[in-house]
Amino acid sequence: MKRQLIGKILASIGLATTLASQATAQEAASTSRRGVLNPDISVNALMLYTNSNRGNDYRSEEVNGFSIQEAELQFTADVDPYTKLNAIFSAHQEERDLSAATPERTSGWAFEAEELYVDTLSIPSLTLRAGKFKTAFGKHNQLHTHAFPFIDAPLIQSELLGHHGMTDVGLSASALLPVGWFSEFTLQAVSGRMEEVDYFNSRSPNDNVFVARFVNLLDLSESITAELGVSDAFGKNEEENAAYAGKTNLYGADLTFKWRPTVGGRSAALSWTTEYINRNIDTSQATEKGEGFASWVQYQFAQRWWAQARGEYLQIKDDVQAQFHRKYTALVGFVPTEFSAARLQYSMLEDGSDKPEHKVYLQLNFTIGAHPAHLY
């Protein structure tokens, strides 16, 4: 009797072990299949209407009227327990050739890999990244178009870093420091051959651009947080057939305060961000220095409504002349859910022209699929 009972117990244990092994194998296979066949997918569409006192002919850089600002397609999945792949593609209208005798009324479409990189998952307090990515210089530079606080980028972003920002191919390492708050140091090496960027220009493909960022996030109270970041980027800027080895240096600092009450936080919030960027270009023929700041406030006064304001200043000096820009922007946004928004924006730009530019934007923002979290 005892032998039979023992036999049944051993048989039950064997059956349980077999089932557990099968479940583990199925889970591993499912995990593997999830990375291969079922990535998180999202699509974002930005529809835009603009009207400006300077956009009334087809020689204008930005023509008045309706357009698709950008469409973005994103795939994200764990490759295995050690790495995660992010692939972000964007479709947007190409810039028209304004120097042509008869500029085309419309431009063609470009479809490109905006970001395509792999992150490590299993190294404690350290994330390694390889591929094409938005570099860690500054705060606004790391944002995608649909996540911009305003419909357009600040002047320090578009004029000092380029319309596409500092996005490049290379390697990145981000380390969490062992302190009692969020503190991260990032060091990156990228190729320097960025799209529409001419302030890094080395004759040798072996010369890289180096980017560093140090950011700290502190809880000032239960409802108030503060983030302070400093950034640096440097690389060669050599002219062809010139013996002089020029250099470009960029420095940046940003400070963000956010308030969201612990009670009633769904319908009230306030954030204030200020970012400063300094760019120095040194060549054999000239020295150029550009610097400026953008400061903006975002106030949520109801569950679905936001009011925002931004002030900007930019100056670019070389050995011959100096340019000064000032811009003031106001925005009201209706955000029914995190997947859709309608925003109306007005801006006035003073850039030394006879008359300032007055521009009105209306943007519709829609997202479907998995919605990745935005940066702080």
C-alpha positions in Angstrom: 0.0 0.0 0.0 2.8 2.3 0.9 4.6 1.5 -2.2 1.5 2.3 -4.3 1.1 5.6 -2.4 4.8 6.4 -2.9 4.5 5.5 -6.6 1.5 7.8 -7.1 3.3 10.6 -5.4 6.3 10.2 -7.5 4.1 9.9 -10.6 2.4 13.2 -9.6 5.7 14.9 -9.1 6.9 13.7 -12.5 3.7 14.9 -14.2 4.0 18.3 -12.4 7.7 18.6 -13.4 6.8 17.7 -17.0 4.0 20.3 -17.1 6.2 23.0 -15.6 9.0 22.3 -18.1 6.5 22.5 -20.9 5.1 25.8 -19.5 8.6 27.2 -19.2 9.4 26.2 -22.8 6.2 27.7 -24.0 6.9 30.9 -22.1 10.4 31.1 -23.5 9.1 30.4 -27.0 6.3 33.0 -26.5 8.9 35.5 -25.3 11.1 34.8 -28.3 8.1 35.1 -30.7 7.0 38.3 -29.0 10.3 39.9 -29.9 10.3 38.5 -33.4 6.6 38.7 -34.5 4.7 41.0 -32.2 6.5 44.3 -31.5 4.7 47.3 -30.1 3.6 49.4 -33.1 2.4 53.0 -33.1 1.5 55.6 -35.8 1.4 59.3 -35.2 0.0 61.8 -37.7 0.5 65.6 -37.5 -1.9 67.7 -39.6 -1.1 71.4 -39.9 -2.5 74.7 -41.1 -0.3 77.8 -41.2 -0.9 81.4 -42.1 1.8 84.1 -42.0 2.3 87.5 -43.4 5.5 86.1 -45.1 4.1 82.9 -46.6 2.1 84.3 -49.4 4.2 83.1 -52.4 5.9 79.9 -53.3 9.4 81.3 -52.7 8.7 81.4 -49.0 10.4 78.9 -46.9 7.1 77.9 -45.3 4.1 78.4 -47.6 0.7 79.2 -46.1 -2.0 76.6 -46.1 -2.7 73.0 -45.2 0.0 70.4 -45.0 1.0 67.1 -43.3 3.6 68.2 -40.8 4.9 64.6 -40.2 3.8 61.0 -40.0 5.7 58.8 -37.7 5.8 55.0 -37.5 7.4 53.3 -34.5 8.3 49.7 -33.8 9.6 48.6 -30.3 10.3 45.1 -28.9 12.6 43.2 -26.7 15.0 41.2 -29.0 15.8 38.9 -26.1 16.4 39.3 -22.3 19.5 41.4 -23.1 18.6 43.9 -25.8 15.7 46.0 -27.0 15.2 47.4 -30.6 13.6 50.7 -31.4 12.9 51.6 -35.0 11.2 55.0 -35.8 10.5 56.0 -39.3 9.1 59.4 -40.4 7.4 60.6 -43.6 7.5 64.3 -44.3 7.5 66.7 -47.2 11.0 67.5 -48.6 12.3 71.1 -48.7 11.7 72.8 -52.0 14.6 74.4 -54.0 13.9 78.1 -53.5 16.9 79.0 -55.7 15.2 77.6 -58.9 13.9 80.0 -61.4 10.4 78.7 -60.8 10.1 76.9 -57.5 7.7 74.1 -57.4 4.4 74.7 -55.7 4.7 71.5 -53.8 7.5 69.2 -52.8 8.0 65.5 -52.8 7.9 63.2 -49.9 10.8 61.6 -47.9 10.6 58.4 -45.9 13.5 57.9 -43.7 14.7 56.1 -40.5 14.5 58.9 -37.9 16.0 56.6 -35.2 17.1 53.0 -35.3 19.0 51.7 -32.3 19.4 48.9 -29.8 19.5 49.4 -26.0 20.8 46.9 -23.5 18.5 45.7 -20.7 20.4 43.5 -18.4 23.4 45.6 -17.2 22.6 47.1 -13.7 22.6 51.0 -13.7 24.0 51.1 -17.2 22.4 51.4 -20.6 24.4 51.0 -23.8 23.0 52.1 -27.1 24.1 51.6 -30.7 22.6 52.8 -33.9 21.0 56.1 -35.1 19.5 58.2 -32.3 18.8 61.7 -31.1 21.9 62.7 -29.2 21.7 63.7 -25.5 22.7 67.3 -26.2 20.1 69.5 -24.5 16.5 68.8 -23.6 14.5 69.8 -26.6 16.8 68.1 -29.0 15.8 64.7 -27.7 12.1 65.2 -28.5 10.2 63.9 -31.5 8.0 66.4 -33.4 4.7 65.2 -31.9 6.1 65.7 -28.4 7.2 69.3 -28.9 5.8 71.6 -26.2 4.9 74.0 -29.0 4.1 73.3 -32.6 7.5 74.6 -33.8 10.9 74.2 -32.3 12.6 77.0 -30.4 15.0 79.2 -32.4 18.1 77.9 -30.5 17.1 74.4 -31.7 16.4 75.2 -35.4 19.1 77.9 -35.9 22.0 76.5 -33.7 21.4 72.8 -33.9 19.7 72.5 -37.3 16.1 71.8 -38.3 16.5 68.1 -37.8 18.6 68.6 -34.6 21.6 66.5 -33.6 20.6 63.0 -34.7 23.5 60.8 -35.7 24.9 57.3 -35.8 27.2 56.1 -33.1 27.5 54.6 -29.6 26.1 55.8 -26.3 26.5 54.9 -22.6 24.2 56.2 -19.8 25.0 55.4 -16.2 22.8 56.0 -13.1 25.0 57.3 -10.3 24.7 55.8 -6.8 23.0 58.8 -5.1 19.7 59.2 -3.3 18.0 60.9 -6.3 17.9 60.3 -10.1 21.3 61.3 -11.4 22.5 60.2 -14.9 25.6 60.8 -16.9 25.6 60.1 -20.6 28.6 59.9 -22.9 28.2 59.5 -26.7 30.5 59.2 -29.7 28.8 59.8 -33.1 30.0 60.1 -36.7 29.5 63.9 -37.1 27.9 63.4 -40.5 24.4 64.6 -39.5 21.7 65.6 -42.0 21.8 69.3 -42.9 24.5 70.1 -40.3 27.6 71.9 -41.4 29.1 73.0 -38.1 30.8 69.6 -37.8 32.8 68.9 -40.9 36.0 66.8 -40.7 38.0 65.7 -43.6 38.7 62.3 -42.0 35.9 59.8 -41.4 37.8 58.6 -38.3 37.1 61.9 -36.5 34.0 61.6 -34.3 31.8 64.1 -32.4 31.6 63.6 -28.7 28.5 64.5 -26.6 28.1 64.5 -22.9 25.1 65.2 -20.6 24.7 65.2 -16.9 21.1 65.4 -15.5 19.7 65.4 -12.0 16.0 65.1 -11.0 14.9 66.1 -7.5 11.7 65.8 -5.6 11.3 69.2 -3.9 7.9 68.2 -2.4 5.1 65.7 -3.0 3.9 67.8 -5.8 7.0 69.7 -7.1 9.9 68.2 -9.0 13.0 69.9 -10.5 15.4 68.8 -13.3 18.7 70.3 -14.0 20.8 69.3 -17.0 24.1 70.4 -18.6 25.4 69.3 -22.0 28.5 69.6 -24.1 29.4 68.6 -27.6 32.6 69.1 -29.6 34.2 68.0 -32.8 36.4 69.1 -35.7 35.2 71.6 -38.4 37.9 71.6 -41.1 37.8 73.1 -44.5 38.9 71.1 -47.5 42.5 71.7 -48.4 43.1 73.9 -45.4 46.0 73.4 -43.0 44.1 74.9 -40.1 42.1 72.4 -38.0 39.0 74.2 -36.9 36.8 73.1 -34.1 33.2 73.5 -33.0 32.1 73.5 -29.4 28.5 73.5 -28.1 27.4 74.1 -24.5 24.0 73.9 -23.0 22.0 74.1 -19.8 18.4 73.5 -19.0 16.2 73.8 -15.9 12.6 72.4 -15.5 10.1 72.7 -12.7 6.9 70.7 -12.6 4.0 71.0 -10.3 1.1 68.6 -10.2 -1.0 68.5 -7.0 -1.5 65.1 -5.3 -5.2 65.9 -5.1 -6.9 67.0 -8.3 -3.9 66.4 -10.4 -5.9 65.3 -13.4 -7.2 68.8 -14.0 -4.3 71.0 -12.8 -0.6 71.1 -13.6 2.1 73.7 -14.3 5.6 73.3 -15.8 8.3 75.9 -16.5 11.4 75.1 -18.6 14.3 77.3 -19.6 17.0 76.1 -22.0 20.3 77.9 -23.0 22.6 76.9 -25.9 26.0 78.4 -26.9 27.7 77.4 -30.2 31.2 78.4 -31.2 32.5 77.7 -34.7 36.2 78.3 -35.3 37.6 78.1 -38.8 40.6 79.4 -40.7 38.6 82.2 -42.2 36.1 83.3 -39.5 34.9 82.7 -36.0 31.2 82.5 -35.4 29.4 82.5 -32.0 25.7 81.9 -31.5 23.9 81.8 -28.2 20.4 82.2 -27.0 17.7 80.9 -24.7 14.0 79.8 -24.8 11.8 79.9 -21.7 8.3 78.5 -21.7 5.4 77.9 -19.3 2.7 75.2 -19.7 -0.4 75.5 -17.5 -3.2 72.9 -17.4 -6.3 74.8 -16.2 -8.9 72.1 -16.8 -8.8 68.3 -17.4 -8.6 68.7 -21.2 -7.3 72.3 -21.7 -3.8 73.8 -21.7 -2.5 77.4 -22.0 1.1 78.0 -22.8 3.5 80.9 -23.4 7.1 81.1 -24.7 9.8 83.8 -24.9 13.0 83.5 -27.0 16.2 85.3 -27.7 18.9 84.4 -30.2 22.1 86.2 -31.4 24.6 85.0 -34.0 27.8 87.0 -34.4 30.7 86.5 -36.8 33.7 88.7 -37.8 31.5 90.9 -40.0 28.0 91.2 -38.6 25.6 90.2 -35.9 22.0 89.0 -36.1 19.5 89.3 -33.3 16.2 87.4 -33.1 13.3 87.7 -30.6 10.2 85.6 -30.6 7.0 85.5 -28.5 4.5 82.6 -28.7 1.2 81.8 -27.1 -0.7 78.5 -27.5 -4.0 77.0 -26.3 -4.5 73.3 -26.6 -7.5 70.9 -26.3 -6.3 67.4 -25.3 -9.2 65.0 -24.9 -6.9 62.0 -24.4 -3.2 61.2 -24.6 -3.8 59.9 -28.1 -5.2 63.1 -29.7 -4.9 66.9 -29.4 -5.8 70.1 -31.2 -3.6 73.1 -30.7 -3.9 76.7 -31.8 -0.7 78.9 -31.7 0.3 82.4 -32.5 3.8 83.7 -32.7 5.6 87.0 -33.5 9.2 87.0 -34.7 11.5 90.0 -34.8 14.6 89.1 -36.9 15.8 92.5 -38.3 13.4 92.6 -41.2 11.3 95.7 -41.9 8.2 94.1 -40.3 8.0 91.3 -37.8 6.5 88.0 -38.8 3.1 87.2 -37.4 2.1 83.5 -37.8 -0.8 81.4 -36.8 -0.7 77.6 -36.6 -3.5 75.1 -36.2 -2.3 71.5 -35.5 -4.2 68.2 -35.2 -2.2 65.4 -33.5 -3.4 61.8 -33.6 -1.7 58.6 -32.4 -2.8 54.9 -32.7 -1.2 51.8 -31.3 1.2 51.5 -28.3 2.0 54.9 -27.0 5.5 55.1 -25.6 6.2 57.3 -22.6 7.6 60.7 -23.3 10.7 62.2 -21.6 10.3 64.1 -18.3 
